[in-house]
Amino acid sequence: MPQASSRPVTLVTGATGFIASHLCESLLARGHRVIGLDGMTDSYDLEQKRANLNTLRQHEDFEFVEAHLLDNELELEQVVDGVEYVFHLAARAGVREGWTPTNFQRYMQDNSRSTQRLADAALRAGVKLFSFASTSSIYGFNPKMPTPEDHPLEPRSFYAMTKLLDEHLLSSYHRLFGLPVVVLRYYTLFGPRQRPDMLVHIGLKAIATGKPITIYGDGEQTRELTYVADAVDAQVRVLDALPIGETFNIGSGPTASVNELIDTMERVVGRPAKRIYGEAHPADQLHSQADTSKARRVLGFDPSTTIHEGIAAEYTWMQEAVLR
C-alpha cells in the first residue's frame, strides 16, 4: 500500500517490459512514486526483463510487485489504494500464435480478464487516469491508409481480438461508471529493450551473427514504426492533457517496407543480411500507416526519431545487452 506523499503515485503494469520499463523511468524522472506490477511471465527471455527491473530498482521511488493481475494471492485493491494514475501496459503480445483453445485461453487470461480486474480495482480507488496501451492490429489486414481512429475494426489474431475486447470493456467502464479511460493504439514498436520476437530485434541479431532472416511474404508489406521514446512521450502527454474518453493512434512515421527495414539494418550493422522468403502469415497486416493528426492536435504529439536513428539506438543496446 502506498505511503502518504505529496508526490503523485502511479501504477504501471507490465513494468519490466519493453515500453513500460522506459515509461517507469520517465515517470520517476518527473517526480512520481511508481509502483511497477509484473507477473514475470515467460512470454520471452526473463533475463531481459530482470535486467530492466534491476535498472528500475536503483531508484528509491520505485516499488515492485511481482504478481499476475489474476493471481489469487494478489491483493489488488491494496496495491491500487492511493494510486492516482494507472498505465496499463501488461499484455500477452504477438499475432502469430496458433489458433488453439490453449493459446486463446492465454490471451483471454493475460489480456481481457486481467484488464477487467484492474479496471474494477481502479474504479474503486477513484484514479484520475486509466491509460490503456492498445494496438493498430485491431484495424485488420489492409485498412485505408493513413488509418484514422474511427476506421472499422477487423482484428485477425487472438492478440488483436482481445485488445479490441479490452477497448470495449474499458469504454463501458468509462460510459457507465466514469472510469477515466484514455486509449493509445500503438503501431509497430522498436528501440532499445525491444522484445526478441519482434522484427528489428530478430533482424539485427541475425545480421550481426551471420544467420538468415526469414521474411514472411515478399517483404513489400509496409509498416509504420513507433520509436519507444515516442511511445513514452505519448503516454506522458496523456498524463498532462487528461483527454478522458479519447482514443489516439500513435506512430512515429514514415512507413517502410520490410525489405527497406532490413536494408537499414544492414547499414547499421555494416554487413549484408541473409534473406529467406517464406509464405505470408494470414494474421499479419499487409500495410499499416497511422493517421496521427488527432494526437498531434490534442496531445501536441510530435515525434522526431527517424527509422535509421531508432534502429541504430536499438543496435547499440543489443551490443551491450544481447550480443555480448
TIPA-530732 format. One line per 8 residues: number of its first residue (from 1); their letters; for each residue x, y, z of N, C-alpha, C, O, CB. Coordinates in pm, whole numbers. Atoms other than C-alpha are relative to their C-alpha. Glycine has a CB too. Example, Ala and Ser with C-alpha at 12.3 -4.5 7.8 and 13.67 -1.06 7.14 Angstrom:
BEGIN
1	as	89:-119:0:1230:-450:780:90:120:0:194:118:66:-99:3:125 | -82:-119:-6:1367:-106:714:-77:109:73:-26:220:90:41:46:-142
***
This chain:
BEGIN
1	mpqassrp	85:-120:0:0:0:0:88:125:0:180:135:81:-96:1:123 | -83:-120:4:144:341:-96:-8:80:129:-115:88:191:-40:87:-117 | -3:-85:-117:251:564:191:-38:142:-41:-28:180:-157:139:-4:66 | 39:-138:27:129:922:221:117:77:-60:230:68:-12:-51:69:128 | -105:-76:66:322:1152:-9:-64:112:-80:-175:98:-130:86:-91:-92 | 51:-112:79:277:1489:-179:22:-24:-148:-37:44:-232:65:130:42 | -28:31:139:412:1338:-499:-104:-97:-54:-157:-178:21:141:-60:-16 | 99:92:57:177:1158:-741:48:-144:7:166:-174:-11:-31:38:-145
9	vtlvtgat	-29:143:-4:159:781:-704:-61:-64:-125:-179:-46:-153:-56:-66:130 | 40:53:130:139:591:-1033:28:-148:-7:134:-195:34:72:74:-115 | -15:145:22:86:224:-1114:25:-26:-147:-49:23:-233:-125:-77:49 | -31:41:137:246:81:-1428:-1:-153:-3:78:-216:66:138:58:-48 | 2:146:13:156:-276:-1524:89:-43:-117:110:32:-213:-144:-51:-21 | -98:46:99:395:-488:-1729:130:76:12:199:98:-87:-56:15:-141 | -105:-100:-24:663:-273:-1570:138:-42:-46:221:44:-76:6:31:145 | -134:43:43:963:-488:-1666:9:-14:-151:115:-51:-203:37:-131:67
17	gfiashlc	3:20:145:862:-494:-2033:63:113:-78:120:207:-22:-140:-18:-45 | -65:-88:97:979:-305:-2337:-39:146:20:45:228:58:-34:-44:-141 | 43:-140:-11:771:15:-2329:-11:41:146:31:150:184:-134:21:-72 | 33:-38:-136:669:5:-1965:122:33:84:116:122:169:-78:-111:66 | -120:-31:-78:1022:-1:-1825:51:141:-32:96:213:57:110:-104:-26 | -36:-136:39:1102:314:-2023:-97:101:61:-56:208:107:2:15:-153 | 100:-89:-56:776:471:-1905:23:19:150:13:131:201:-142:-54:-25 | -30:-11:-143:860:394:-1542:113:99:24:105:183:114:36:-137:59
25	esllargh	-115:-90:-17:1193:572:-1580:-42:145:-26:2:236:46:114:-39:-96 | 44:-136:30:1024:875:-1736:-85:56:113:-70:173:150:-80:2:-131 | 85:-45:-110:765:896:-1458:83:29:126:58:127:196:-107:-105:30 | -88:-24:-114:1033:863:-1191:77:131:-16:94:206:80:99:-118:17 | -72:-125:27:1226:1146:-1356:-89:122:20:-40:231:47:56:-1:-142 | 95:-109:-20:911:1359:-1330:-42:14:146:-123:101:179:-123:-22:-87 | 29:-13:-142:893:1302:-955:-112:-88:50:-159:-69:163:-32:139:30 | 104:92:-46:631:1027:-939:58:-108:89:174:-147:74:-73:-62:-121
33	rvigldgm	-27:127:-65:635:744:-694:-67:-107:-86:-187:-101:-111:-53:-3:150 | 49:96:99:597:444:-923:-8:-140:62:89:-190:119:92:-2:-124 | 18:141:-34:454:103:-838:-1:-78:-130:-90:-59:-213:-132:-24:84 | -7:83:119:557:-144:-1106:-52:-139:31:-2:-206:121:144:-7:-52 | 57:134:-18:347:-460:-1130:28:-83:-123:4:-39:-236:-152:8:27 | -32:88:113:459:-752:-1346:-4:-145:46:49:-179:151:140:34:-61 | 7:142:-33:384:-1124:-1347:124:-77:-39:135:-195:-7:-117:-62:-67 | -125:65:44:729:-1201:-1498:-31:-131:-72:30:-234:-45:94:-26:122
41	tdsydleq	32:118:79:570:-1445:-1742:114:-31:-95:196:56:-126:-132:19:-78 | -109:42:88:797:-1643:-1973:-37:18:-147:5:-62:-231:35:-147:28 | 34:-27:140:648:-1494:-2291:124:32:-83:125:12:-204:-100:116:-9 | -132:-9:63:1009:-1405:-2370:104:-3:110:70:-16:228:15:130:-88 | -114:21:-89:1353:-1416:-2207:-14:78:131:-17:201:131:128:39:-71 | 14:-64:-129:1316:-1348:-1837:124:79:40:115:176:116:-30:-103:106 | -122:-75:-33:1678:-1233:-1815:-8:143:-51:42:235:14:122:-70:-59 | 16:-136:52:1591:-936:-2034:-92:81:90:-67:199:117:-55:-3:-144
49	kranlntl	91:-69:-92:1301:-848:-1805:69:33:132:52:141:186:-125:-85:27 | -70:-24:-128:1520:-887:-1495:101:114:-13:120:191:82:72:-127:46 | -94:-110:21:1778:-652:-1645:-72:134:5:-23:230:63:74:-16:-134 | 79:-124:-6:1508:-389:-1696:-40:31:144:-36:146:186:-127:-13:-88 | 41:-19:-140:1389:-443:-1339:116:47:86:97:134:171:-56:-130:56 | -116:-40:-79:1739:-411:-1194:30:148:-17:70:216:78:122:-83:-39 | -21:-144:23:1771:-69:-1355:-101:82:78:-66:183:139:-11:32:-151 | 104:-74:-71:1440:44:-1207:21:-4:151:-5:95:219:-137:-57:-34
57	rqhedfef	-16:15:-144:1523:-87:-861:110:89:57:121:102:179:30:-144:33 | -102:-93:-48:1815:155:-841:-61:132:45:6:214:108:102:25:-108 | 68:-125:-37:1558:432:-791:-80:-21:127:-158:-116:136:-92:49:-115 | 65:18:-131:1432:479:-434:-151:19:-5:-221:-26:86:59:96:100 | 143:-24:10:1086:587:-552:-72:-106:-83:-188:-88:-120:-25:136:-59 | 61:110:76:1021:262:-738:-27:-116:94:61:-159:168:91:-44:-118 | 40:118:-78:832:-23:-571:-48:-108:-97:-128:-80:-186:-113:37:103 | 35:108:93:797:-360:-744:-91:-101:67:-65:-146:179:126:-69:-53
65	veahlldn	91:106:-44:509:-602:-705:4:-110:-107:-39:-88:-221:-147:55:22 | -5:110:96:569:-939:-872:-126:-84:14:-140:-161:109:127:-87:21 | 125:74:-3:228:-1083:-950:-72:16:-133:-65:122:-196:-90:48:117 | 92:-9:113:-4:-1164:-1237:-127:66:49:-166:46:164:-29:-140:-62 | 120:-70:-41:-315:-949:-1230:-112:-93:45:-203:-50:116:-48:86:-111 | 103:95:-40:-525:-1264:-1186:43:-91:114:-32:-180:154:-39:-84:-118 | -43:82:-113:-319:-1416:-905:-98:15:116:-134:125:155:142:40:44 | 91:-2:-113:-549:-1513:-621:63:68:121:-6:128:203:-44:-141:36
73	eleleqvv	-69:-55:-117:-284:-1401:-372:19:151:-10:53:216:89:134:-68:17 | -23:-143:19:-263:-1051:-521:-116:80:61:-231:65:19:16:34:-151 | 100:-87:-60:-449:-802:-303:0:132:-78:58:232:-35:28:25:154 | -11:-110:95:-503:-564:-590:-58:130:55:-6:237:28:-71:-37:-129 | 57:-121:-57:-726:-323:-401:100:73:89:102:196:92:-126:-33:80 | -101:-63:-84:-442:-263:-155:111:63:-85:162:169:-51:60:-102:96 | -103:-55:89:-192:-212:-439:-46:133:-60:31:228:-69:35:-100:-112 | 52:-117:70:-416:43:-610:-43:111:97:-58:226:56:-117:-39:-88
81	dgveyvfh	42:-99:-98:-522:220:-289:101:115:8:219:93:36:-17:-65:138 | -87:-116:-2:-380:571:-304:63:34:-134:128:138:-147:107:-20:99 | -54:-25:134:-281:544:-671:-86:103:-72:-209:95:-67:8:-132:-83 | 73:-103:75:-376:846:-883:-8:-32:-149:-108:-1:-214:67:135:19 | -7:24:144:-272:728:-1230:37:-146:-26:125:-202:40:103:96:-67 | -29:137:40:-275:385:-1392:38:-2:-147:-35:51:-231:-121:-93:27 | -41:25:137:-82:297:-1707:3:-151:-19:90:-220:35:141:65:-32 | 17:144:14:-191:-49:-1816:65:-46:-131:8:-33:-239:-151:-40:3
89	laaragvr	-74:49:115:70:-199:-2049:22:-150:4:73:-207:-93:131:71:-10 | -18:144:-9:74:-559:-1927:-91:-70:-101:-209:-38:-111:-30:-51:143 | 79:72:100:-39:-795:-2204:82:-115:-56:205:-114:-51:-45:95:-114 | -64:101:84:37:-1109:-2398:-6:51:-142:-114:65:-200:-69:-142:14 | -7:-59:134:153:-970:-2731:26:-107:-105:40:-225:-73:109:107:-6 | -32:90:110:217:-1125:-3073:-123:-44:-76:-225:-77:-17:73:-120:51 | 114:34:85:-9:-1205:-3368:8:-138:-63:-85:-179:-132:-14:102:-109 | -21:123:76:128:-1539:-3484:-21:-129:77:-3:-236:20:135:-1:-54
97	egwtptnf	23:123:-73:45:-1785:-3206:-117:-76:-63:-213:-16:-111:-28:29:149 | 97:85:68:-159:-2079:-3334:-141:14:54:-161:51:170:42:-142:10 | 141:-11:-35:-537:-2084:-3330:-43:-127:73:-109:-214:15:-88:24:-125 | 34:116:-82:-577:-2335:-3048:-73:47:124:-56:162:165:126:-81:38 | 69:-40:-124:-801:-2333:-2740:97:42:110:68:134:186:-86:-113:51 | -97:-34:-104:-491:-2323:-2518:53:142:-19:59:219:77:116:-99:-1 | -51:-134:25:-350:-2012:-2685:-108:106:20:-81:214:73:56:9:-142 | 109:-95:-20:-689:-1842:-2686:-19:28:149:-39:142:190:-131:-52:-62
105	qrymqdns	16:-18:-144:-718:-1902:-2313:110:87:57:85:170:145:-1:-136:71 | -110:-83:-48:-373:-1749:-2257:-27:148:-28:-9:232:59:133:-44:-67 | 28:-139:34:-471:-1432:-2442:-115:56:82:-110:171:126:-30:13:-148 | 113:-46:-79:-803:-1409:-2261:42:28:145:1:128:204:-113:-103:-3 | -44:-18:-139:-636:-1451:-1921:93:120:13:72:207:98:70:-127:51 | -104:-101:-14:-336:-1226:-1979:-46:138:-46:9:239:-1:123:-41:-78 | 46:-128:52:-527:-954:-2164:-137:39:57:-145:128:142:-7:-5:-153 | 134:-49:-31:-903:-930:-2120:-42:-21:145:-91:72:209:-100:-66:-89
113	rstqrlad	38:21:-139:-964:-1092:-1782:84:87:95:33:140:193:16:-148:37 | -88:-83:-82:-664:-909:-1637:-44:146:-5:-45:215:97:145:-12:-46 | 43:-139:15:-786:-577:-1776:-127:27:79:-141:132:141:-21:34:-148 | 125:-18:-73:-1131:-627:-1625:26:12:150:-32:98:217:-96:-116:-29 | -27:-5:-144:-992:-696:-1278:68:131:37:36:191:140:88:-118:43 | -70:-126:-29:-760:-394:-1294:-96:118:-10:-92:209:73:119:19:-95 | 95:-110:16:-1038:-167:-1422:-92:9:121:-123:119:167:-83:-19:-129 | 89:1:-116:-1263:-273:-1135:70:59:123:12:139:196:-48:-143:29
121	aalragvk	-76:-51:-114:-990:-204:-877:27:149:-14:18:224:83:131:-76:15 | -29:-142:24:-901:131:-1038:-124:86:22:-115:196:75:54:21:-142 | 125:-72:-21:-1266:237:-1035:-27:19:149:-65:128:192:-117:-74:-67 | 23:-8:-145:-1297:158:-665:97:98:67:63:164:165:14:-139:64 | -101:-87:-58:-976:351:-595:-20:147:-38:41:235:22:138:-45:-42 | 25:-138:42:-1104:662:-775:118:65:-69:148:181:-44:-36:82:118 | -117:-55:68:-800:707:-1001:-40:114:-94:-155:124:-136:73:-110:-79 | 23:-115:88:-766:1021:-1214:20:-36:-147:-28:35:-236:93:114:38
129	lfsfasts	-29:39:138:-645:835:-1526:23:-150:-6:92:-207:78:123:76:-54 | -28:140:33:-653:482:-1666:40:-1:-146:-46:-2:-234:-126:-95:28 | -53:-2:136:-430:484:-1975:26:-142:-48:98:-218:17:130:85:-8 | -7:137:51:-455:169:-2185:78:-5:-130:50:70:-223:-140:-58:-20 | -80:19:121:-198:55:-2442:-66:-104:-88:-69:-222:-55:144:-42:36 | 62:90:97:-380:-93:-2740:90:-13:-123:209:19:-116:-142:52:-41 | -82:34:115:-263:-186:-3089:-68:35:-132:-191:30:-142:35:-147:2 | 52:-24:135:-304:-92:-3455:-46:-129:-67:-114:-125:-169:105:67:-87
137	siygfnpk	41:128:58:-355:-464:-3523:-152:-15:-5:-204:-95:-83:60:-115:79 | 145:15:0:-724:-419:-3445:-64:55:-128:-180:27:-155:-60:71:121 | 55:-53:124:-767:-233:-3778:-12:-106:-110:-86:-87:-206:85:114:-50 | 16:109:95:-724:-559:-3968:107:-6:-107:212:58:-95:-131:11:-64 | -102:43:96:-541:-686:-4275:50:113:-88:171:129:-105:-56:-109:-85 | -42:-99:98:-538:-396:-4518:-91:123:9:-170:148:-82:-2:-59:-144 | 90:-113:-21:-708:-83:-4380:31:117:-93:137:121:-155:6:46:144 | -23:-126:68:-747:253:-4550:119:70:65:134:69:187:-126:90:3
145	mptpedhp	-119:-66:-55:-424:449:-4513:8:146:-45:-29:177:-158:127:-74:-41 | -24:24:-142:-344:660:-4328:-130:-28:73:-236:22:35:72:119:64 | 119:52:-65:-585:499:-4086:-43:91:116:34:113:209:27:-141:51 | 49:-81:-112:-800:725:-3863:-56:-87:111:-82:-206:91:-107:99:-49 | 47:75:-116:-923:621:-3520:-140:-56:-18:-175:-155:45:4:86:121 | 137:47:19:-1283:581:-3644:-14:-101:-113:-125:-129:-159:-91:117:-26 | 2:101:106:-1187:324:-3908:-66:-128:52:-52:-159:170:145:-30:-50 | 54:130:-43:-1379:-9:-3899:109:-90:56:223:-88:8:-72:-70:-116
153	leprsfya	-96:83:-70:-1208:-262:-3673:-24:-146:-36:-134:-198:-19:-10:20:154 | 12:138:49:-1140:-612:-3810:122:-83:44:202:-122:-41:-14:-1:-154 | -117:75:-49:-887:-797:-3588:5:-141:-56:-98:-204:-80:-1:-6:153 | -17:131:62:-740:-1119:-3727:84:-94:85:119:-203:38:63:14:-135 | -80:84:-88:-542:-1261:-3434:-61:2:139:-137:92:174:147:47:4 | 46:1:-138:-614:-1361:-3076:45:126:74:-30:185:152:50:-125:73 | -53:-121:-64:-394:-1073:-2965:-88:120:-31:-133:190:60:144:26:-46 | 79:-116:39:-586:-813:-3164:-145:-12:49:-206:86:90:3:18:-151
161	mtklldeh	139:19:-46:-923:-966:-3074:-15:35:148:-111:102:187:-44:-144:-24 | 11:-29:-143:-855:-947:-2701:28:147:29:-31:203:122:96:-88:79 | -23:-144:-18:-717:-594:-2731:-125:80:-33:-157:177:35:118:47:-87 | 124:-67:34:-1038:-488:-2903:-105:-23:109:-180:68:145:-52:-47:-136 | 90:27:-111:-1239:-661:-2631:34:89:118:-55:142:184:7:-149:40 | -42:-88:-110:-1034:-468:-2375:-48:144:-23:-97:209:69:153:-2:14 | 46:-137:29:-1115:-140:-2551:-150:13:26:-195:111:87:32:38:-146 | 144:-5:-23:-1488:-220:-2547:-31:-4:150:-118:68:199:-71:-117:-73
169	llssyhrl	22:13:-144:-1469:-323:-2182:28:132:70:-51:177:152:89:-111:58 | -37:-125:-66:-1290:-3:-2079:-93:115:-41:-122:204:39:144:36:-33 | 96:-100:44:-1525:208:-2289:-129:-9:82:-188:92:118:-31:-17:-150 | 120:19:-82:-1815:57:-2095:23:47:142:-65:111:201:-42:-148:0 | -32:-49:-134:-1644:123:-1762:0:153:4:-40:215:103:138:-55:46 | -1:-147:6:-1598:483:-1873:-142:55:-11:-179:145:65:85:48:-118 | 134:-54:24:-1952:540:-2002:-96:-29:115:-177:56:153:-57:-57:-129 | 96:41:-102:-2135:350:-1729:38:45:141:-48:79:222:-16:-149:-3
177	fglpvvvl	-44:-21:-138:-1923:415:-1422:97:117:18:132:152:131:65:-124:51 | -86:-117:-11:-1698:711:-1504:149:-28:14:224:62:52:-42:79:113 | -144:26:-6:-1360:535:-1514:69:89:-104:30:88:-220:32:-152:-27 | -63:-98:91:-1127:799:-1668:100:-64:-97:221:-62:-74:72:108:81 | -78:81:93:-1000:597:-1964:51:82:-118:-20:167:-171:-84:-117:-51 | -57:-47:127:-768:700:-2248:67:-120:-66:133:-199:1:103:119:23 | -56:113:74:-663:454:-2520:102:49:-101:76:142:-177:-112:-81:-71 | -103:-27:101:-341:467:-2721:19:-125:-85:52:-232:-33:136:43:66
185	ryytlfgp	-20:111:93:-324:244:-3029:139:14:-63:162:97:-150:-112:-3:-110 | -137:-7:47:43:181:-3093:18:-74:-132:-39:-181:-154:94:-56:104 | -49:68:121:190:99:-3431:133:-65:32:191:-41:138:13:100:-120 | -117:86:-23:490:-135:-3467:109:72:77:163:174:32:54:-51:-133 | -95:-65:-90:728:-52:-3183:142:-54:-21:161:-170:-56:-43:-19:145 | -140:42:8:1108:-61:-3189:84:92:87:39:197:131:51:1:-147 | -92:-78:-82:1408:65:-2997:64:-85:106:36:-205:115:-73:117:63 | -67:75:-107:1626:-37:-2701:-99:-73:89:-204:-19:124:85:93:84
193	rqrpdmlv	79:92:-85:1483:-326:-2490:-115:-67:-76:-202:-129:-15:-57:75:119 | 106:62:78:1262:-444:-2777:-8:-150:28:94:-216:51:21:25:-149 | 19:143:-20:1114:-791:-2732:75:-79:-107:84:-34:-221:-151:-36:-3 | -80:77:96:1323:-1062:-2901:-80:-64:-111:-21:-117:-205:76:-105:72 | 81:59:106:1029:-1184:-3111:-40:103:-105:-114:70:-198:-124:-64:59 | 40:-106:91:996:-851:-3295:103:18:-112:221:-14:-96:-19:131:76 | -77:3:125:1129:-782:-3644:138:64:12:238:2:-28:-76:71:-108 | -130:-68:-1:1405:-529:-3577:99:-74:89:216:-88:53:-16:146:48
201	higlkaia	-87:80:-88:1546:-732:-3285:47:-125:-73:166:-157:-72:-74:-37:131 | -35:123:73:1535:-1051:-3492:100:30:-111:201:-39:-126:-126:-66:-59 | -85:-32:114:1690:-884:-3794:140:43:39:238:-3:-19:-63:108:-81 | -132:-46:-43:1972:-706:-3613:84:-115:55:203:-125:26:-14:111:105 | -73:112:-58:2066:-1018:-3422:47:-97:-108:160:-146:-104:-87:-74:102 | -37:92:108:2062:-1234:-3735:114:57:-85:210:-15:-116:-122:-29:-90 | -105:-61:81:2273:-990:-3937:132:2:76:237:-32:21:-39:143:-42 | -122:-9:-79:2522:-941:-3654:68:-135:18:190:-142:29:-30:60:135
209	tgkpitiy	-55:134:-25:2566:-1317:-3606:13:-83:-127:52:-200:-120:-86:-73:99 | -15:70:126:2561:-1412:-3974:-104:-107:-25:-81:-197:-106:133:-61:-6 | 106:99:18:2237:-1610:-3951:-108:54:-94:-120:175:-109:-62:-39:135 | 102:-46:94:1949:-1598:-4202:-121:63:69:-150:32:185:-45:-114:-87 | 125:-60:-44:1634:-1388:-4161:-112:-57:-86:-103:-53:-209:5:158:-8 | 117:46:74:1301:-1542:-4259:-98:116:-14:-141:175:85:-67:-120:70 | 94:-108:31:1075:-1287:-4429:-129:-65:-47:-129:-143:-142:58:99:-108 | 129:60:34:707:-1379:-4443:-65:80:-113:-100:196:-95:-93:-4:124
217	gdgeqtre	48:-70:117:580:-1293:-4790:116:55:-81:230:11:-66:-96:111:40 | -104:-53:88:770:-1086:-5046:79:115:62:171:167:-1:-62:47:-128 | -73:-108:-66:889:-824:-4797:-46:138:-40:11:238:7:144:-13:-28 | 49:-130:43:694:-546:-4965:-115:51:86:-166:161:64:-44:-7:-145 | 97:-50:-96:440:-525:-4685:63:115:78:182:111:110:-48:-114:96 | -54:-121:-61:479:-188:-4515:-50:17:143:-158:-31:180:-35:122:-83 | 33:-24:-140:477:-77:-4154:31:145:38:132:202:-5:77:-97:91 | -36:-122:-71:456:247:-3964:63:-42:131:4:-121:205:-124:95:22
225	ltyvadav	-69:35:-123:706:220:-3681:-17:108:105:-39:225:73:148:-25:-28 | 8:-93:-112:690:380:-3338:124:-21:87:142:-128:145:-131:-20:84 | -118:9:-85:1016:450:-3158:-42:7:146:-134:82:181:102:113:-34 | 45:16:-138:994:365:-2789:-6:132:75:-96:152:156:91:-95:73 | 4:-130:-68:1076:717:-2672:-122:80:-42:-178:156:38:127:80:-29 | 121:-67:46:790:849:-2885:-123:-62:66:-218:8:100:-12:-7:-152 | 110:68:-69:559:586:-2732:-15:51:143:-126:75:190:21:-152:-1 | 2:-52:-137:654:704:-2384:-43:145:2:-120:186:89:139:-16:65
233	daqvrvld	39:-141:8:620:1068:-2483:-151:14:-14:-210:103:46:70:68:-118 | 146:-4:16:261:999:-2591:-70:-26:133:-168:41:165:-46:-102:-104 | 60:29:-129:181:847:-2251:13:120:95:-81:154:166:64:-124:63 | -22:-115:-89:331:1143:-2067:-90:117:-40:-140:190:45:149:43:-3 | 89:-107:47:132:1383:-2285:-145:-28:40:-220:65:69:11:15:-153 | 133:36:-50:-184:1192:-2193:-12:39:147:-115:91:190:-27:-151:-18 | -1:-36:-142:-91:1242:-1828:-18:150:19:-89:193:111:131:-45:66 | 10:-145:-13:-57:1617:-1881:-134:54:-49:-190:145:11:113:67:-77
241	alpigetf	121:-54:62:-364:1668:-2101:-128:-60:57:-232:6:58:4:-24:-149 | 117:73:-52:-602:1410:-1945:-120:9:-94:-227:55:-55:-38:56:138 | 112:-2:96:-817:1376:-2260:-91:-121:21:-94:-212:-62:54:3:-146 | 76:117:-44:-1057:1138:-2087:-105:-40:-104:-175:45:-160:-67:27:136 | 97:55:94:-1267:913:-2309:47:-3:-144:-28:-46:-232:-123:78:7 | -49:-8:137:-1048:962:-2617:92:-117:-36:151:-182:51:74:131:-21 | -87:103:55:-858:718:-2839:93:64:-102:51:148:-182:-82:-115:-66 | -100:-62:87:-537:805:-3024:86:-105:-69:127:-203:-8:89:95:80
249	nigsgpta	-105:75:71:-321:647:-3293:136:59:36:152:181:42:-22:3:-154 | -135:-46:-31:48:663:-3201:100:-71:-90:117:-193:-83:34:-25:150 | -105:52:88:319:618:-3463:100:108:-29:67:227:-30:-60:-55:-131 | -106:-99:23:649:785:-3540:6:46:-144:50:158:-171:133:-57:40 | -6:-33:140:618:775:-3921:145:22:-46:231:47:39:-83:124:-29 | 87:45:108:708:744:-4202:-4:-153:-7:54:-221:78:47:57:-135 | 6:145:17:629:393:-4326:123:-50:-75:192:25:-143:-128:-40:-73 | -107:66:75:883:146:-4463:-40:-144:-24:-111:-204:57:136:7:77
257	svnelidt	25:142:26:862:-195:-4625:95:-84:85:196:-34:135:17:-32:-151 | -89:91:-74:1013:-497:-4451:136:-5:-68:239:-6:0:-61:-142:8 | -129:1:71:1279:-506:-4723:80:125:28:202:118:47:-23:-14:-151 | -70:-125:-29:1362:-140:-4662:52:2:143:160:54:169:-93:119:-24 | -48:7:-138:1388:-202:-4288:126:-84:10:221:-48:80:-109:-59:92 | -119:85:-3:1634:-483:-4347:117:70:-68:231:56:-24:-28:-136:-69 | -106:-80:62:1831:-256:-4583:62:94:104:184:107:112:-56:82:-120 | -50:-91:-102:1858:-6:-4296:80:-76:106:184:-28:151:-117:76:66
265	mervvgrp	-75:81:-97:1964:-280:-4053:138:-37:-54:236:-36:21:-79:-128:35 | -130:33:60:2239:-382:-4294:96:118:11:214:100:43:-16:-41:-148 | -86:-119:-9:2372:-25:-4299:45:24:143:159:62:167:-72:123:-54 | -34:-22:-140:2360:-1:-3920:105:-101:48:201:-63:114:-125:-9:88 | -91:105:-46:2537:-334:-3860:129:-1:-82:235:-34:-31:-68:-137:-9 | -117:-3:85:2772:-294:-4155:31:-132:-69:146:-158:-103:117:41:80 | -18:125:73:2719:-633:-4317:-133:-42:-62:-239:0:-14:55:-112:93 | 124:37:69:2466:-793:-4554:-82:-103:77:-29:-182:155:31:-54:-138
273	akriygea	90:98:-59:2165:-991:-4442:-14:-122:-91:-4:-112:-214:-139:63:27 | 33:122:74:2095:-1350:-4546:-151:-16:3:-207:-58:104:73:-127:60 | 146:-5:2:1732:-1327:-4655:-58:-129:-55:-16:-180:-159:-48:119:-84 | 77:117:44:1498:-1625:-4681:-146:42:-4:-201:88:96:22:-124:94 | 139:-40:15:1150:-1560:-4816:-91:-122:14:-71:-224:-52:-23:69:-136 | 93:108:-24:865:-1777:-4690:-144:43:-28:-168:152:-79:13:-51:142 | 141:-29:20:487:-1791:-4702:-45:115:91:-2:126:206:-85:-126:25 | 57:-107:-81:296:-1484:-4583:-85:-60:112:-149:-164:93:-84:96:-87
281	hpadqlhs	80:48:-112:130:-1527:-4244:-138:66:-4:-146:188:-19:70:28:136 | 134:-57:15:-250:-1482:-4251:-38:104:105:-128:185:81:-101:-109:2 | 34:-97:-104:-257:-1281:-3926:75:133:-16:40:231:49:30:-59:137 | -78:-122:18:-2:-1023:-4047:-76:103:-83:-143:67:-180:134:-33:-67 | 55:-107:81:-124:-688:-4173:80:14:-129:202:-7:-130:-1:133:77 | -70:-24:124:-43:-615:-4535:71:135:5:187:147:-32:-97:-6:-120 | -58:-134:-12:14:-246:-4473:-54:68:126:-164:37:172:-32:86:-127 | 48:-82:-110:-10:-3:-4182:59:140:-11:177:157:-42:36:-64:136
289	qadtskar	-45:-141:-4:10:375:-4162:-97:76:88:-218:75:62:8:63:-144 | 84:-69:-98:-122:586:-3876:-37:139:-46:48:214:-95:71:7:135 | 41:-140:3:-326:899:-3907:15:51:143:-68:20:229:-150:18:-55 | -28:-48:-136:-179:1075:-3603:-44:145:19:-2:211:115:148:-12:30 | 39:-142:-8:-347:1411:-3666:-72:32:131:-57:141:185:-89:37:-119 | 72:-25:-124:-570:1374:-3359:99:11:117:86:101:200:-103:-112:28 | -99:-5:-107:-274:1300:-3128:83:128:-10:119:188:91:92:-124:-5 | -77:-123:17:-84:1593:-3276:-82:121:45:-29:213:108:44:17:-147
297	rvlgfdps	86:-114:-32:-380:1827:-3232:-32:6:150:-22:113:211:-129:-7:-81 | 48:1:-138:-499:1720:-2886:115:-10:101:114:58:205:-96:-116:21 | -109:26:-95:-177:1600:-2721:125:83:-27:212:93:59:36:-146:-2 | -126:-65:39:83:1807:-2905:107:-101:-35:226:-70:-29:48:90:111 | -93:108:34:242:1477:-3010:76:36:-127:14:68:-228:-75:-135:-17 | -81:-41:114:531:1549:-3247:129:-84:-6:236:-34:27:35:152:8 | -116:88:0:765:1251:-3295:105:45:-101:73:101:-206:-41:-143:-31 | -108:-49:86:1104:1321:-3447:107:-104:-31:196:-78:-112:65:119:64
305	ttihegia	-104:100:19:1310:999:-3435:-14:-68:-136:-122:-118:-168:-4:-105:112 | 4:68:130:1398:862:-3780:16:-150:19:62:-196:124:110:55:-95 | -16:145:-6:1393:491:-3856:146:-37:18:178:-125:98:-57:-67:-126 | -143:31:-11:1771:488:-3901:51:30:141:124:-50:199:81:81:-105 | -45:-36:-136:1829:668:-3569:-51:-102:102:23:-142:192:-48:141:37 | 57:94:-95:1595:431:-3386:63:-137:-9:89:-201:94:-147:-11:-22 | -64:131:17:1746:116:-3534:143:4:51:191:-92:111:-2:-43:-148 | -137:-13:-50:2095:245:-3456:2:-3:153:90:-66:213:65:131:-52
313	aeytwmqe	7:1:-147:1994:307:-3093:-29:-140:52:27:-184:152:-107:99:51 | 30:137:-43:1846:-41:-3067:122:-90:-16:147:-175:70:-118:-56:-81 | -119:83:21:2162:-197:-3210:107:28:105:174:-63:152:57:22:-140 | -95:-34:-107:2379:-8:-2961:-37:-72:129:49:-128:196:4:153:23 | 45:72:-119:2167:-151:-2679:24:-149:-13:68:-213:82:-149:26:26 | -17:144:19:2180:-501:-2828:146:-41:13:176:-148:66:-54:-41:-137 | -143:31:-13:2560:-490:-2849:40:-12:146:128:-90:180:84:106:-70 | -35:2:-142:2571:-425:-2475:-77:-107:76:-24:-165:170:-27:136:61
321	avlr	89:85:-83:2280:-642:-2355:-30:-137:-59:-68:-228:14:-129:72:24 | 44:123:66:2222:-917:-2612:112:-75:-71:117:-198:-69:-109:31:-99 | -99:60:90:2523:-977:-2835:136:-19:65:234:-45:-5:16:86:-123 | -129:15:-67:2797:-998:-2571:49:-144:-5:156:-174:47:-10:47:146
***
